[in-house]
Amino acid sequence: MVRAYRLKFPKFKKRRVSEEAEENRYIRSDDTDVGDDAGEEESEGQDAVEEMPSIPVTQPVVASKKCGVFFILDKAPLEIGKVGKKHQLLNSDDHANFLKKQNKDPSDYRPDIVHQALLAILDSPLTKSGRLEGLFMRTTRQALIEVKPHVRIPRTFRRFCGLMVQLLEKQKITAVGKREKLLSLIKNPVTNHLPVNSRKIGLSYSSDKLVQMRDYVAAASDSDCLVFVVGAMAHGVIDKGFIDDFISISNYPLSAACCISRICNALEQKWMIL
Ligand SMILES: C[S@@+](CC[C@H](N)C(=O)[O-])C[C@H]1O[C@@H](n2cnc3c(N)ncnc32)[C@H](O)[C@@H]1O
């Protein structure tokens, strides 16, 4: 006779499973079911596992957390050049002559737009409440940068430029005394770093679909991860290649920072973040 054993999982195993579930949210697989009921399914699955005698089983791996928001700052003009003896972040104020000599248009070099956009995202109550899940920058030279939501970006432009030079040269910025990467260059394409159930929303003044941002986010399904793609450049339009929806949010051309504030405000209202 076979004695029925109740399966016990040591604590560290359980923790590992939930870590895997969290990681798997970012793995692209068409048959991974991620939804609002996932938490319920997970506990039902675990009960079933514990009741079965002597059968080796794997724990069901499903996501249990509601999704927050992602931002992608597109066409970010972050480019370094050797001006004199030093490498510097090229910008239209300090390097106009240098850029003109190289037949480049200084008005394309506006890293201040990136700086303001980053501060608008990171300073928002939305980010402070923990609902910012991911933040990426795609530069005009196709570098992809991941910015951790809890990073503190320098508030002055000069120090921001210094940080960006360091990042582009060393490919990463780590926290003092720790190994955690706060900013790092990662592999393209950006879609590989987004959850399977993400809805990618591109913003542009040029879109024919004018929406009221508050109503737009209120109508969005809670099971979708919203990914907002905002241009961090002075001219041109964002890359529409991977976009699910392309919207305009005002009758006026806005700055990237103003646009981001509208998105954050709308989400703060939806999620009751005061
Ligand atoms: C300085 S603007 C770039 C100007 C560009 N001509 C455009 O409208 O796309 C920076 C970014 O803010 C966003 N933006 C500006 N005005 C907008 C509007 N009315 N609706 C939606 N997004 C807007 C776009 O993502 C844009 O790329």
The ligand as a MOL file (V3000), in Angstrom:
LIG
                    3D

  0  0  0     0  0            999 V3000
M  V30 BEGIN CTAB
M  V30 COUNTS 27 29 0 0 0
M  V30 BEGIN ATOM
M  V30 1 C 8.2880 68.3540 -28.7220 0
M  V30 2 S 7.1290 67.1460 -29.1890 0 CHG=1
M  V30 3 C 7.7150 66.6010 -30.7570 0
M  V30 4 C 7.0070 67.3010 -31.8550 0
M  V30 5 C 6.4980 66.4000 -32.9990 0
M  V30 6 N 6.2720 67.2680 -34.1340 0
M  V30 7 C 5.2210 65.6380 -32.6600 0
M  V30 8 O 4.1740 66.2380 -32.4110 0
M  V30 9 O 5.2520 64.4100 -32.5980 0 CHG=-1
M  V30 10 C 7.5260 65.8200 -28.1610 0
M  V30 11 C 6.4910 64.7360 -28.0590 0
M  V30 12 O 5.3630 65.1420 -27.3070 0
M  V30 13 C 4.2270 64.3970 -27.7220 0
M  V30 14 N 3.1690 65.3480 -28.1080 0
M  V30 15 C 3.2800 66.6660 -28.3000 0
M  V30 16 N 2.0960 67.2140 -28.5870 0
M  V30 17 C 1.1860 66.2020 -28.5460 0
M  V30 18 C -0.2220 66.1190 -28.7230 0
M  V30 19 N -0.9700 67.1760 -28.9990 0
M  V30 20 N -0.7940 64.8950 -28.6140 0
M  V30 21 C -0.0670 63.7930 -28.3180 0
M  V30 22 N 1.2510 63.8280 -28.1230 0
M  V30 23 C 1.8860 65.0060 -28.2340 0
M  V30 24 C 4.6540 63.5150 -28.8790 0
M  V30 25 O 4.9290 62.2160 -28.4140 0
M  V30 26 C 5.9120 64.2130 -29.3320 0
M  V30 27 O 6.7670 63.3310 -29.9980 0
M  V30 END ATOM
M  V30 BEGIN BOND
M  V30 1 1 1 2
M  V30 2 1 2 3
M  V30 3 1 2 10
M  V30 4 1 3 4
M  V30 5 1 4 5
M  V30 6 1 5 6
M  V30 7 1 5 7
M  V30 8 2 7 8
M  V30 9 1 7 9
M  V30 10 1 10 11
M  V30 11 1 11 12
M  V30 12 1 11 26
M  V30 13 1 12 13
M  V30 14 1 13 14
M  V30 15 1 13 24
M  V30 16 1 14 15
M  V30 17 1 14 23
M  V30 18 2 15 16
M  V30 19 1 16 17
M  V30 20 1 17 18
M  V30 21 2 17 23
M  V30 22 1 18 19
M  V30 23 2 18 20
M  V30 24 1 20 21
M  V30 25 2 21 22
M  V30 26 1 22 23
M  V30 27 1 24 25
M  V30 28 1 24 26
M  V30 29 1 26 27
M  V30 END BOND
M  V30 END CTAB
M  END
